[in-house]
Amino acid sequence: MPGMEHAPSGHPRNPPVLDMTLDGQFRTAPEAPASRRSWLDRALGKVSGLALLVALGAGGLLLAALAVLAVSVLLPVVLMAAAIGAGTLYWKLRRAGLAGQRLRFVVVRR
């Protein structure tokens, strides 16, 4: 295509050449890129690994804190509902005159 010889940065484009056979195999082995890592690259790699580890630990602590918060919010609700249910059952038994007697629950299946 005309006008596509240069990248937007102004540098000439050098696209990779994929020389393949019809069955999908490469004709030649791909060249390994020259790996020249400096001390700064290695140091930044270690720092980024440590930062990732700290982030994962903080995320775990955040989830634990949210679980404690959820329990601390839901526990009073459960206790209040249980107290209301027990009080209602006690009141109905007292009004029915069965406060000191044994109560029998019957399940009718049809």
Helices and strands as residue ranges (DSSP letters): H 39-96
